[in-house]
């Protein structure tokens, strides 16, 4: 989840958040996470919260876990 994929991922996440179903995002295969990726996760969390939608980030890879813990965002984003 880097700046090189952020636009495509944003479109997919925003589209998913427009649907009625709960959203589950599997982060287990993410090998890189930069600030663009972090911003995307935070944006998705804010949109989901504003719309009172269930959004769960599942199985964060070690790369994701390390960045989110460094930024103190793991609890805020509700990663499992």
N, C-alpha and C positions, 0 to 999 in steps of 0.2 A: 504494500500500500504506500506508494510513493507518488510524488508529483506527476510522474509520467503516466500514471493510471487514474489519478484523482478525478478527472472530469468524467470518465466512463463510470467509475464506481459511484460518483455522486449521483449521476443520472439513474443508475440502477437502484440505489438506496432510496432516493426521493420517490421514485416510482413505486417501490415496494411499500413505502410508508403511506402512500395514497390508497392502498388497498385496505380492505376491512380485516384481513387476517393478521394475527400476531406475527412479528418478524423475528427470525432467528438468524444470526449472522455467525457462521462458523469461521473462526480466526485461526484454526489449527495449522493451516498451510501457509500462513503469511510469513515470509522470510525477511521482509524489510518493512519498516514503518518509519516514515519521516514526518515532519511537521504537517505536511499536506494531508497525510493519512490520519494523523491525530485530529486535525481540524475537522476532517470528514466524520470521524467517529463522534466527536463532540457535537457537531451540527445535527447528526442523525439523532443523538440522544435528546437534544433540545426540541427538535421537531416532534419526536415521539412523545415527549413529556407534554408539550403544548397541545398535542392532539389526543392526549390520554390513550396512546397506543402502547401495546406491549412490544418492547424491543429488548432482545437479549443477545449479548455478545458471548458466544460459546467457545470454550476450549482455546483460549489464547495461546499462541505459540510462545516459545521462550523469547523470541524477538519482540513480540507485542507486549508480553508481560514485563519485560525489562524496561521498555520505553514508558509504559503506563505507570509503573511503579516509580520510575525516576521523576515523572511529572506529577506524581500523586493523583493520578486520574483513575486508577484501577477501581476504586470503590465508587467514585462518581459515575463511571460508565457502567458499573454493574457487571463486570466480566465474571464469567463462571468457569 
